[in-house]
Amino acid sequence: MPGVPDVVMFDKELGRLYVAVGSPGTVSVFDTRRRLQLETITTENGAHTIGWDPASRRLFVLQPSSCGVAIYEDAA
């Protein structure tokens, strides 16, 4: 991972672990069943507050510098 983990979210149904790192501003996505890192999403420096909606399979990332919310969909 590119830095110290801040927030971790787990989706049991998908077997996905989402790990937010505020500096440099990324979310690392892991497949816990295969024990693989699937991707690293670049967000925004300081963005470490995340929320996961299992129904829509969307990850919400609060971005403090731009005062916005980035929304990512897991296509699994």
C-alpha positions as CSV (number, residue, x, y, z in Angstrom):
1,M,0.0,0.0,0.0
2,P,1.1,3.5,-0.7
3,G,0.9,4.7,3.0
4,V,-0.5,4.1,6.4
5,P,-4.1,2.8,6.4
6,D,-6.7,5.1,7.8
7,V,-10.1,3.4,7.3
8,V,-10.9,-0.2,6.3
9,M,-14.3,-1.4,4.9
10,F,-15.2,-5.0,4.2
11,D,-17.9,-6.5,2.0
12,K,-18.4,-10.1,3.0
13,E,-20.6,-11.0,0.0
14,L,-18.0,-9.8,-2.5
15,G,-15.0,-10.7,-0.4
16,R,-13.6,-7.2,-1.0
17,L,-11.5,-5.1,1.4
18,Y,-11.3,-1.4,0.8
19,V,-8.4,0.4,2.6
20,A,-8.3,4.2,2.5
21,V,-4.9,6.0,2.8
22,G,-5.2,9.7,3.4
23,S,-1.6,10.5,2.4
24,P,-1.2,10.3,-0.6
25,G,-5.0,9.9,-1.1
26,T,-5.8,6.4,-2.3
27,V,-8.1,3.5,-1.8
28,S,-6.6,0.0,-2.2
29,V,-9.0,-2.7,-3.1
30,F,-8.3,-6.3,-2.2
31,D,-9.9,-9.6,-3.1
32,T,-9.8,-11.4,0.3
33,R,-10.7,-14.8,-1.2
34,R,-7.8,-14.9,-3.6
35,R,-5.6,-12.7,-1.4
36,L,-4.9,-10.3,-4.3
37,Q,-4.7,-6.6,-4.5
38,L,-7.1,-5.7,-7.4
39,E,-6.4,-2.0,-7.8
40,T,-5.4,1.2,-6.2
41,I,-7.8,4.1,-6.8
42,T,-6.3,7.6,-6.7
43,T,-8.6,10.0,-4.8
44,E,-7.3,13.2,-3.2
45,N,-4.7,14.0,-0.6
46,G,-6.3,13.8,2.8
47,A,-9.3,11.7,1.6
48,H,-9.5,8.9,4.1
49,T,-13.2,8.9,5.1
50,I,-15.0,6.2,3.1
51,G,-18.4,4.5,3.1
52,W,-19.4,1.3,1.3
53,D,-23.0,0.6,0.2
54,P,-23.3,-3.1,-0.4
55,A,-26.7,-2.8,-2.1
56,S,-25.5,-0.6,-4.9
57,R,-21.8,-1.8,-4.7
58,R,-20.7,1.9,-4.5
59,L,-17.7,3.3,-2.6
60,F,-18.1,6.9,-1.4
61,V,-14.9,8.8,-0.7
62,L,-15.2,12.2,1.1
63,Q,-12.6,14.6,-0.5
64,P,-11.8,17.4,1.9
65,S,-9.8,19.7,-0.4
66,S,-12.5,19.9,-3.1
67,C,-15.3,19.6,-0.6
68,G,-16.8,16.8,-2.7
69,V,-17.7,13.1,-2.7
70,A,-16.2,10.8,-5.2
71,I,-18.3,7.7,-6.1
72,Y,-16.8,4.5,-7.4
73,E,-18.7,1.4,-8.5
74,D,-17.4,-2.2,-8.0
75,A,-18.2,-4.1,-11.2
76,A,-17.5,-7.5,-9.7
